[in-house]
Amino acid sequence: MRPNRTLEIGTGLFVLLGFAALLFLTTQLPASGLKFGRAVLGYHVTAEFDDIGDLKVGSPVAMAGVRIGEVAGIRYDSKEYKAVVTLRIDPQYHQIPEDSFASIQTTGLLGGKYIGLSPGGLDNYLKDGGRIEQTQSAIVLESLVNKFFANYASKGGDSQSQGGDNRNKVESKK
């Protein structure tokens, strides 16, 4: 009986450890508002977008491919009908020009979204509570596919009817 009892306890501990690991990984995903660890310092700026796609709190903010912060908050402005995204920028990146450009980009073809910043040319820099004026919304893959097929269908319908007429004309000449 002794070896069987030890096997059961070992299996139970292994399953418990698996659930603990799953809980930890779940809290570390960008979509989760929960984070373990200390508060991260930095300054906050906002940017307004017409469409943020599936951007989530915790998504990276990058400049020239380097992660410089993360999305700290997302809310809807019912007066402007836009999504207001709050970005937390790490303190060592304190010289980002005020006229910088923010765009929502995708990692890979179907990957997650992140905010990409392109530097402006002014000598004035973003400060805590500042705002990025120039933005480009997310490109939603589904809408692009729908536009492509709608455009293809409209062109395809016209060319088929013209192609059919041309074939009849060629056949009648024989």
Buried (B, 14 or more C-beta within 10 A) or exposed (E): EEEEEEEEEEEEEEEEEEEEEEEEEEEEEBEEEEBEEEEEEBBBBBBBBEEBBEBBBBBBBBBEEEEBBBBBEBEEEEEEEBBBBBBBBBEEBEEBBBBBBBBBBBEEEEEBBBBBBEEBEEEEBBEEEBEBEEBBBBBBEEEEEEEEEEEEEEEEEEEEEEEEEEEEEEEEEE
